[in-house]
């Protein structure tokens, strides 16, 4: 798994193995839950861009306290 630093409340993830995906996404979401709790305005959006590539971000379109998942076209 490769992760970038937290920038603008977004974490970019790349996985080389399907076995890494669940734990990696859980960890990223947990990190952003802390950031979301601090501002109390945004929820968390998990986006699958292509197999093995995701972003987990605070997003104003997601209500506070919720996490949503989408697949980018």
Secondary structure, 3 states (H helix, E strand, C coil): CEECCCECCEEEEECCCHHHHHHHHHHHHHHHHHHHHHHCCCEEEEEEEECCEEEEEEECCCCCCCEEEEECC
